[in-house]
Amino acid sequence: METQTGTAVQGGSFLIRPSDTTQCFTPEDFKEEQQMIAKMCDDFLEKEVIPKLNELDDKEPGLMQSLLDKAGALGLLGAAFPQEYGGLGEDFVTATLINERLGAGHSFAVAMAAHNGIGSLPILYFGTEAQKQKYIPKLATGEMKGAYALTEPGSGSDALGAKTSAKLSDDGKHYILNGQKIWITNAGFADVFTVFAKIDGDKFTGFIVDRDTPGLSFGEEEHKMGIKGSSTRPLFFENCMVPVENLLGEIGRGHIIAFNILNIGRLKLCAAALGGSKRALAVTTQYAKTREQFKVPIASFGAIQSKLAEMFIRIYTTESALYCTARWIDEKEKALGAEGKRGNETLLGAAEEFAIECAMLKVLGSEALDYVVDEGVQVHGGNGYMDDYDISRSYRDSRINRIFEGTNEINRLLALDMYLKRALKGRINLLTPAMAIQKELTSIPDFGTDDAPFAEEMKLIANFKKAILMCAGAAVQKLTTKIEGEQEVLMYLADMAIDTFQAECALLRAIKMQESGHEHAATTMDAAHVFIADAADRINHSGKNAIYAFAEGDEQRMMLIGLKRFTKTNAFNTKEARRRIAAKLLEKGTYFL
């Protein structure tokens, strides 16, 4: 039976609320229907996509479009679209699951995600009823393909610095667009584009632009490091005549569209990266079992087992954090609907509520994938550098994910910026717990023991949160408004928060599995323990660097003592735990949760 979680979770509140397994949704809670959809996605990839990866990378004409058509026929493109617009009306968790499973599809996954997400959602959530009726049913089936045009030669992370202009024609029937967009995914075949331009030079606004619009032209395909099968071309607007009825949303409110869609996109990128990580681990595990050196499989070597186990741990912790957040968003969306909210106010409102978590997921998912494919190449040795081996493609394809949907640096800064702004607005109360921790630093430490199950692990997570609040509270107090310019400090704090978020989700999932008697409970508890032990060292390191950056004298010494207290862990043999994880992984041959 599916586990129900509470609906009162507040975005970003994991730093100040106690750990609670009842508010942790996990893949073990998937319904039978969701498991069947996951199997359908797996079968589609293995039958239709994986055998054609070379042809996709060579951009065989029409191949990508035909694969998207086949996915559309299965309902995979419009799964999360409302039924009244030709979709299946699946919930957010199911949509996340589809993104994850198809995320192992290399360039196909990029094209599909761009179509399903940023290529369609702006119209679905910000379009007029006429616009939705015209485009969404065809986007749901794949009859039309979608794309998103935001980035320009001079504006990437600074999206509002766009130069593309829009001016109302003299007869009032068209907006005349002039400018250029670059790196547009699906540009080679997309039928409809969400384009951003400034009306009269300052009103940043969205537009729906059809491919055959007069004045729209396309540059040549880009030659990329990876995701070679994904179409990436520039767009040129030369007196491009866009009908006034194709204005998307409100004039001057294009940033609302762009930034809200990116919240969902960041979580979905994490999901796709997770799918890619799982496939890379399976490929690497099978290679390690069959590749022999010194007359034995390399999987028998401790150094290889350690790598495989760490790859498993990164995937497990990412998966745990992803589905916790996906369910919170799903519940918030339903709660907003119950309050009478409609249309874009539900899912977009829910995603905005958990925008901090979405930013962190984007970082941890893309960096987990990069770790997995990098170590995958290492396990393959020289063969990993050869195009004949799948891991080589995985390595090249993964790198873009730390740049997509806002660079990881931007997302680290965003996560902390959102925390601070919500605290200043009273939306989340960080001040009270931060002040309590300052008082705790001058008190006698509590050396008492708690015999409750998992009390020691729960205390560690609580202490990690204290370390973050201590450092963040002192930094804000000392630096005040100057903290925005101290990006290094903000990124140290973000890394502490990301590690803590993963550690908590991984632990809560392992506890749930232990309590339910799950067959893999011991393996997940090992994974959680190893991650927590290593996270403690990373949090200590980041915390020290942050403290050194803004504190001096007695204040610095006091905070360092507190940091040491909050990141202290009991002895744990991570080597043996990794060996146990590797043994189970080699037995199963793939990620088995």
Beta strands, then each sheet from edge to edge (+ up, - down):
strand 1: 146-149
strand 2: 165-168
strand 3: 174-185
strand 4: 192-199
strand 5: 203-210
strand 6: 216-218
strand 7: 232-243
strand 8: 247-248
strand 9: 292-293
strand 10: 296-297
sheet 1: 1+ 4+ 2+ 3- 7+ 6-
sheet 2: 1+ 4+ 5- 8+
sheet 3: 9+ 10-
end
